[in-house]
Amino acid sequence: MAGLLLLAMNFHLMGPLAIRASQTLQETWNLSMERQAKWPTYQPRQAAETTLITAYVQMEVLEKTWTPSSFSNPALPPSLRDLVAISLTTVCVAKRDGVFNCFCLPGHGWNTSMCHHHDPCHHLYPNSCNCIIFHHPNTAYCQLRPPVPGNLSLNSALPRPGSTLTLTVLLSHKATELSWYLQSVKKKTPVVLQSGTQVALRTKRDQAVLTITNVSQDWAGRYVCRFVSRDFLWELHQLVEVPLQASDVLQHPRQLSVSCNAFSGFQLRCCFPSTTLTYTASWSPQYLYSTALLSRTSGTECLTLVVPSCPKNDTKYTCKLQSPGLDPVSIPISVSIIRDRDTTCPQDSLGGDWKVTKAGYVAQIPCPMNRTGMVERHCGAKGNWGPINSSCTDVRLVDMFHTAQLLLAGQGKPRKKAPLLIAQLRKEVAAVSSPSDLLALLGTVKILAQVVTRDRMELSRKTLEDFLMATNDLLELDPNTIWAPAQAGVPSVSSAILQTVESLGRSLCSSDHPFYLTLPNVQLQTQLLGPMTPEDYSVSFTHTPIRVKIPHHALAQLAWKTGRVSITSMVLNKLGHILPMNYGQGLRDLLYTTPDLVFSNSIKDGNQTVTKVEIIMDFGGTEGTPTCVFWDHNLFQGAGAWSKEGCEARAGDISSTTQCVCLHLTSFSVLMSRHSVPDNLTLTLLSQVGLGASILSLLLCLGVYRVVWRAIVRNKISYFRHVALLNVVLCLLAADTLFLGTLLVSLGPHSPLCLAATFLCHFFYLAAFFWMLAQALVLAHQLLFVFHQLSKHYVLPIMFVLGYLCPLGFAGTTLGLYLPQGQYLQENACWLDGKGGAIYTFVGPVIGIVGVNGLVLVMAVVKLLRPSLSEGPQIEKRQALLGVIKALFILMPIFGLTWVLGLATLMDGGSKIPHYLFTVLNTSQGIFILLFGCLMDKKVQEALLKHFCCILPAVSSVFLQATNGVNDLESSK
């Protein structure tokens, strides 16, 4: 079919001339063309006036070929003798399906009315209007455009990588429907630019500004600003070129060691992306026999240096990229020569072809086909190969991740692109064969969740189903060979997938509720509720024992801003085995089994996510002591951890089930401790009562000493012993008072008072034990050196240094070491952390002191049973043994039996018996000291009886022999 041309013909009209609008002129031109013209009626005001008018002529071209110069023929029809100029405005090309594609030539355009009523010929840009489609030969014509109503400028002619790019359009007329596009070097199709992490758009009355931060090669290309003004669609273009930087260039290898004895040549390669800038690549040094080969693939250029002969010395080769007017980009590669005496790693075929490598160097081999990255292996200092580290990642996964990054940055329409990427996820999960593949895929999923949340997108049922099926396949990946190495490199990877599932799971379009989906590892149920719902919300899942209920009174407290709320409930299987075993406050001191199921629940009121509401969950049958927990994504520097804040466990409707009641919404589970732990309230009550009794006993002991002190310290040995015991009483009294105060006031672990109380308790409890050690050392000295007299001026300073400075050093060192690491305080009490190493700075010295005191007791028994120390009748020997046994009863509770049990509770955190015994004995030390260290002492008893005027006959001093040593026997005569 012939084509149609629309021409603008300019005439000078002299004198009166009237032409009817319906008049048709038909002439035959020498160019074998037919034309039809419809002339508007025009009447000049004066006969002598000359006027220039324009008439548009539609002509059908009969020849198959034509050129615009054909219209310069002066042989015009007689009726057009006043024709001044003729110009081409519109060209219509006939298609086989009977339609015409009509486009405007420069200086002309379709007005917006024509654009809105006709489809564009191509879809390079949305609503493109340079070429439109007509379904009949009666086509319209392009109009002459007015001057461009705007000017596009660039803040920098050549923006540096990492800098900020700003494009500004200054408008001279009002503009509407303004949008920005980028046709990058890597992509032929323009993409629309929208606000994102790197793109910012600002539009004012007379200007529009596009700002792009952190510019890279992804932002190089042709920028187009499209807008409507003066009834025309306008496009302003600006080419942006970004220079290459070193990070854009890939070199292989990064370093190389070669042996000249078995030399077969080597190759060095550097690859860089194609740009609109002209770069010249070269290698230096380049010797006589070396050659450089340039190869091009889609979007990439590579320069390979082939070195056939062994270099004489270690050489640094440099790949240099140069462009006129720009700084060169240099990429160095070091080549080291292996000498005869150098330590090397031998050639190996494990996981690849590893050449002989010099010690201290990293050998590299390229990834297999369709994978990008590098396989590396370190050669140790002793010539031993290290483990293989591979960063090889499937090319499709890398491209998908990069596309998602650009979408988040601002390239593309999220509402169109995000569902397409989600639909590809399941196919890409099947391609995951390494931890690096998994990290790339999960990075894509995380970015897509951020895009959906940021733009408040609603997903269709099909899109959500695609995502959940991909999640189901992700949970099937091997936890040991895929998940564990990935999590070792990125600790937050498994927490991120849970957060993504929570985010996308509640993004279902409101018109698609209710929705039910059951997969082996994922079960989903959604409902849409109205404010007049009279019943509780309840849901149960097949193949799992979980039942969930949100009471009606909790639902009634919602805002109901839109009149309806959507509730999404989901059960994830196998996720608990992938999440790291991190525990928050109050959970670190126990051992737990890995949870099998993770339950997630969310409520949305319009675009707002409800986070606080009462929810009751029944997790079915359990064994052990259950703890209701939720996953807190903010703990452990973003890696996440289980936390019990806002949740409590109750007995379920059936005796074997566990019911959790929480006051917020997120992902929940049940942790089962491997041993049953007594209730905290019971232990707290026992501690408070025991500490109160201990404090009263210690105060009574001080009162007794106030009465009998002069009577019981008449010799040095008794003096040293009771001075030590008096300081033990004072230290225990201070420590017990502080500890009871923290229990009654309920100080939080982050309170400065709690920190101070913990430090002082640590110091005073240790001081009590060190004074006991001082007492034992004095006793040991008297047993070993019977005839050596101790001086008060010499012994007392040593006892005070040992009793106070040593524990102060331990307490201060513990505070300085463990407080900066967050391992100093327990999370539920003002005491040393039992999970870290802080508690062992207390338990260790205590156990050591207990051991020393035990040796002293054994020594005392041996000495007392020797004939030289016991020459009296046999009855006196039995009384001596009875005294030793009494001494054991005095020393054992005081000298650390309590903290031996405390260590047992650390080793077996769930057993009930050590917890109860430790609590009772620990809080009863004051009572033991009063009874066995004070009231059961014969001298104390005699002094008390004498003070209250109850004089009794003299008593035997055998007990004093047993407790105070050999010199006490001599002094009591």
Secondary structure, 3 states (H helix, E strand, C coil): CCEEEEEEEEEEEECCCCCCCCCEECCECCCCCEEEEECCCCCCCCCCCEEEEEEEEEEEECCCCCCHHHHHCCCCCHHHCCEEEEEEEEEEEECCCCCEEEEECCCEECEHHHHHHCCECCCCCCCCCCEEEECCCCCCCCEECCCCCEEEEECCCCCCCCCCEEEEEEECCCCEEEEEEEEECCCCCCEEECCCCCEEEEECCCEEEEEECCCCHHHCEEEEEEEEECCEEEEEEEEECCCCCHHHCEEECCEEEEECCCCCCEEEEEEEECCCCCCEEEEECCCCCCEEEEEEECCEEEEEEEECCCCCCCEEEEEEEECCCCCCEEEEEEEEEECCCCCEECCECCCCCECCEECCCEEEEECCCCEECEEEEEECCCCCEEEEEECCEEHHHHHHHHHHHHHHHCECCHHHHHHHHHHHHHHHHCCCCCHHHHHHHHHHHHHHHHHHHHCCCCECHHHHHHHHHHHHHHCCCCHHHHHHHHHHHCCCHHHHHHHHHHHHHCCECHHHCCEEEECCCEEEEEEEECCCCCCCEEEECCCCCCEEEECHHHHHCCCCCCCCEEEEEEEEECHHHCCCCCECCCCCCCCEECCCEEEEEEEEECCEEECCCCEEEEEEECCCEEEEEEEECCCCCCCCEEECCCEEEEECCCCCEEEEEECCCCEEEEEEECCCCCCHHHHHHHHHHHHHHHHHHHHHHHHHHHHHHHHHCCCHHHHHHHHHHHHHHHHHHHHHHHHHHHHHHCCCCCCHHHHHHHHHHHHHHHHHHHHHHHHHHHHHHHHHCCCCCCCHHHHHHHHHHHHHHHHHHHHHHHHHHHCCCCCCECCCCCCECCCCCCCHHHHHHHHHHHHHHHHHHHHHHHHHHCCCCCCCCHHHHHHHHHHHHHHHHHHHHHHHHHHHHHHHHHHCCCCHHHHHHHHHHHCCHHHHHHHHHHHCCHHHHHHHHHHCCCCCCCCCCHHHHHHHCHHHHHHCC
